[in-house]
């Protein structure tokens, strides 16, 4: 199916984004519905998700869906409540990251390669008070380079940092070098190289991004319609043609 977009101006509804007013949106992941039909088995309990939707968030879960098309997915070595927390954060319920959930979400987001959820956790941690080395360790462990740079910028030469504690010893050699250089007066790095943003996946049709949309510039991109429809009521199933 292709989706048609109608550009008629209309008031924004409270659930259209996390930045504006919000209302409680509840999704019962314990029951299947028209969209959420794929069962996840966690601690012998079932949760139901839209496999197209979670495939956009996680290439790991996507690979499992492809490998096991007709079977429930067994998520081992994770807790049921933690998976529910993760699902509530990535769906339009858009549950906030807080000082407790961030420690639940980070390992799940990292293991399932959910870059979008890692970014949300990083944004929370940037403004959250934690002991300095604790925050540096988190940035190092989960490859949160923006958070790491901000921590290094906060340091001053001759800062008092415990170089004998467990948190320091748990750091990678790369980050230990950055800390020691900073302590001896080296400037904080302006940036830490990250892979460039790859838009190629949206420029060619695939089994994940298979519906076409045309931007005002005329360029055509391919998107996952299940993901778009979950977030925006502008998208309606109308036409087998390109979204204009």
Buried (B, 14 or more C-beta within 10 A) or exposed (E): EBBBBEEEEEEEEEBBBEEEEBEEEEBEBEEBEEBBEBBBBBEEEBBBBBBBBBBBBBBBBBEBBEEEEEEEBEBEEBEBEBBBBBBBBBBBBBBEBEEEBBEBBBEBBBEBBBEEBBEBBBBBBBEBEBEBBEBBBBBBBBBBBBBBBBBBEEBEEEEEBEEEEEBBEEBEEEBBEBBEBBBEEBEBBEEBEEEEEEEEEBEEEEEBBBBBBBEEEEEBBBBBBBBBBBBBEBBEEEEEEBBE
